[in-house]
Amino acid sequence: MNAVQNIIQQANLASLLGLHLGLSLIGAIASNPTYNIPIFFFGIWAYNYRESNSPLKTFTGILAFSILLDLIWFYLHGGNPQAESGFGFAKFFNVISFFVKPLTVYSGFVNLKERGDTMNVGNWSDAPGAFPSGGYQNVRDGDSAEFA
């Protein structure tokens, strides 16, 4: 685990995101997981957004979920079912990106910790559009003297 921590500390999240984006763009010359490029663009924006940690949390969670999606994509499309030329070349870069993703997820956790946050999801009052606690107004009783 110490070796992984040393690698992560030397390669910060921004450089890992740049690596992923470059690998995904090169891997886009043939059939590829199309969700990777938008995820990494969002990750670059979330890394640079300093007003809140919510985008970085969202990116880290989506990136962790995309590892599962990559496994499914490689299972379904790994044998080049459309007989595309250049598929092996593109798949090589997508496989490299796949193996670097866990390090990037770990780096996202480390970055959140450095910003003073954790990966907990909070409560319902933190959800977009939710009323803050105590945000509801009391309804008057129809039988009350004030209602007349």
C-alpha positions as CSV (number, residue, x, y, z in Angstrom):
1,M,0.0,0.0,0.0
2,N,2.9,2.4,0.7
3,A,4.1,1.9,-2.9
4,V,0.7,2.9,-4.2
5,Q,0.6,5.9,-1.9
6,N,4.0,7.0,-3.2
7,I,2.9,6.7,-6.8
8,I,-0.2,8.7,-6.1
9,Q,1.6,11.5,-4.2
10,Q,4.1,11.9,-7.1
11,A,1.3,11.9,-9.8
12,N,-1.4,14.3,-8.7
13,L,-5.0,14.1,-9.8
14,A,-4.6,16.7,-12.5
15,S,-1.8,14.8,-14.3
16,L,-3.8,11.5,-14.0
17,L,-6.8,13.2,-15.6
18,G,-4.7,14.5,-18.4
19,L,-3.3,11.1,-19.0
20,H,-6.8,9.5,-19.0
21,L,-8.1,12.1,-21.4
22,G,-5.2,11.6,-23.8
23,L,-5.6,7.9,-23.7
24,S,-9.3,8.1,-24.2
25,L,-8.9,10.5,-27.2
26,I,-6.4,8.2,-28.8
27,G,-8.6,5.2,-28.0
28,A,-11.5,6.9,-29.8
29,I,-10.1,6.1,-33.2
30,A,-12.2,2.9,-33.2
31,S,-15.1,1.6,-31.1
32,N,-14.5,2.6,-27.5
33,P,-16.4,3.2,-24.3
34,T,-17.9,6.6,-25.2
35,Y,-18.6,7.6,-21.6
36,N,-14.9,8.0,-20.8
37,I,-14.2,11.2,-22.6
38,P,-17.1,13.2,-20.9
39,I,-16.2,11.7,-17.5
40,F,-12.6,12.9,-17.8
41,F,-13.6,16.4,-19.1
42,F,-16.0,16.6,-16.1
43,G,-13.1,15.4,-13.8
44,I,-10.8,18.2,-15.1
45,W,-13.6,20.8,-14.4
46,A,-14.4,19.3,-11.0
47,Y,-10.7,19.3,-10.0
48,N,-10.4,23.0,-10.8
49,Y,-13.7,23.9,-9.2
50,R,-12.8,25.1,-5.7
51,E,-16.0,26.5,-4.4
52,S,-17.4,23.1,-3.4
53,N,-16.2,19.6,-3.1
54,S,-19.5,18.1,-4.5
55,P,-18.3,18.0,-8.1
56,L,-15.1,16.2,-7.1
57,K,-17.1,13.7,-5.0
58,T,-19.5,13.1,-8.0
59,F,-16.5,12.6,-10.3
60,T,-14.8,10.2,-8.0
61,G,-18.0,8.1,-7.6
62,I,-18.7,8.1,-11.3
63,L,-15.2,7.1,-12.1
64,A,-15.3,4.2,-9.6
65,F,-18.6,3.1,-11.3
66,S,-17.1,3.4,-14.7
67,I,-14.6,0.7,-13.8
68,L,-17.5,-1.7,-13.7
69,L,-18.8,-0.3,-16.9
70,D,-15.4,-0.9,-18.5
71,L,-15.4,-4.5,-17.5
72,I,-18.8,-5.0,-19.1
73,W,-17.8,-3.1,-22.2
74,F,-14.6,-5.2,-22.6
75,Y,-16.6,-8.3,-22.2
76,L,-19.2,-7.3,-24.8
77,H,-16.9,-5.7,-27.3
78,G,-13.4,-7.1,-26.6
79,G,-13.4,-9.5,-29.5
80,N,-13.9,-6.7,-32.2
81,P,-17.4,-7.8,-33.2
82,Q,-17.6,-5.2,-36.0
83,A,-14.2,-6.2,-37.5
84,E,-12.9,-2.6,-37.4
85,S,-9.4,-1.9,-38.5
86,G,-7.4,-0.2,-35.7
87,F,-9.5,-1.8,-33.0
88,G,-6.6,-3.5,-31.3
89,F,-4.6,-0.2,-31.3
90,A,-7.5,1.6,-29.7
91,K,-8.3,-1.2,-27.3
92,F,-4.6,-1.1,-26.1
93,F,-5.0,2.5,-24.9
94,N,-8.4,1.9,-23.4
95,V,-6.9,-1.1,-21.4
96,I,-4.1,1.2,-20.1
97,S,-6.7,3.7,-19.0
98,F,-8.7,1.0,-17.3
99,F,-5.7,-0.1,-15.3
100,V,-4.9,3.4,-14.2
101,K,-8.5,4.2,-13.1
102,P,-8.2,2.7,-9.6
103,L,-5.2,4.9,-9.0
104,T,-7.2,7.9,-10.1
105,V,-10.1,7.0,-7.9
106,Y,-7.7,6.7,-5.0
107,S,-6.1,10.0,-5.9
108,G,-9.6,11.5,-5.9
109,F,-10.2,10.3,-2.3
110,V,-6.8,11.7,-1.3
111,N,-7.6,15.0,-2.9
112,L,-11.0,15.2,-1.1
113,K,-9.2,14.5,2.2
114,E,-6.7,17.3,1.4
115,R,-9.6,19.6,0.8
116,G,-11.0,18.7,4.2
117,D,-13.8,16.5,3.0
118,T,-14.8,12.8,3.0
119,M,-16.7,10.7,0.6
120,N,-19.8,10.5,2.8
121,V,-23.0,11.4,1.0
122,G,-24.5,13.7,3.6
123,N,-28.3,13.8,4.3
124,W,-31.4,14.7,2.3
125,S,-31.3,18.4,3.2
126,D,-28.0,18.6,1.2
127,A,-29.7,17.4,-2.0
128,P,-30.3,19.9,-4.8
129,G,-33.8,21.5,-4.5
130,A,-34.3,20.2,-0.9
131,F,-35.6,22.4,1.8
132,P,-33.2,23.1,4.6
133,S,-34.1,21.7,8.0
134,G,-36.9,23.7,9.4
135,G,-37.6,25.2,6.0
136,Y,-41.3,24.3,6.0
137,Q,-43.9,26.8,7.1
138,N,-46.5,25.9,9.7
139,V,-50.0,25.6,8.3
140,R,-52.8,27.3,10.2
141,D,-55.6,25.3,11.6
142,G,-59.0,25.9,9.8
143,D,-60.8,26.0,13.2
144,S,-58.5,28.6,14.6
145,A,-59.8,32.1,15.3
146,E,-56.9,33.5,13.2
147,F,-58.2,31.8,10.1
148,A,-61.4,33.8,9.8
